[in-house]
């Protein structure tokens, strides 16, 4: 598709439950990024992929967060045992490879509310 | 790691006036500086970007300047319109598909 598609748009989980978010990058884009936006607009980088390989995972809280990008499937971000502080909007972005193009296109986000 | 500071946090201008948002970055290895506009309930949308081998770039009513020595870059919007009202983010990256580090955002309100 021509836009980054994120599902679901909203997700409500009780503390301790699992949350799974999905992202379909723009067709032909090789790089996928996940960001977390908390209150007051702060963006935090989580992880990026080059195709199905982890490219940069320096922002990932390793204990409860995991992510995958498998061939022919949407990418996913999973949070085990959610905490109140995980409440945020999670954005996925994708970039195409080749020619040094680095423009990232963002999806509309998934708002996760942990209650 | 990279640290991007952005000012002001809020900005109100009369329709037709100019708006300027300023950012500084800390990592001299950063070489790609995108600006994003985020409307309520939506994802960030790239409005203009600049690379470190360029000092200024303009696209219609929007311009960005970069001072690599001082590690400053700025967004200028001229002839502002109500539809320019949104939150604007500056960002910095080392390019080559590296992550971007965002500033803290500027909420721009254009008063008709």
Boltz contact constraints between the chains, C-beta under 6 A:
constraints:
  - contact:
      token1: [A, 31]
      token2: [B, 97]
      max_distance: 6.0
  - contact:
      token1: [A, 41]
      token2: [B, 105]
      max_distance: 6.0
  - contact:
      token1: [A, 43]
      token2: [B, 102]
      max_distance: 6.0
  - contact:
      token1: [A, 45]
      token2: [B, 99]
      max_distance: 6.0
  - contact:
      token1: [A, 56]
      token2: [B, 99]
      max_distance: 6.0
  - contact:
      token1: [A, 91]
      token2: [B, 43]
      max_distance: 6.0
  - contact:
      token1: [A, 95]
      token2: [B, 97]
      max_distance: 6.0
  - contact:
      token1: [A, 102]
      token2: [B, 32]
      max_distance: 6.0
  - contact:
      token1: [A, 102]
      token2: [B, 95]
      max_distance: 6.0
  - contact:
      token1: [A, 103]
      token2: [B, 46]
      max_distance: 6.0
  - contact:
      token1: [A, 106]
      token2: [B, 43]
      max_distance: 6.0
  - contact:
      token1: [A, 106]
      token2: [B, 44]
      max_distance: 6.0
  - contact:
      token1: [A, 107]
      token2: [B, 43]
      max_distance: 6.0
  - contact:
      token1: [A, 108]
      token2: [B, 42]
      max_distance: 6.0
  - contact:
      token1: [A, 108]
      token2: [B, 43]
      max_distance: 6.0
  - contact:
      token1: [A, 109]
      token2: [B, 43]
      max_distance: 6.0
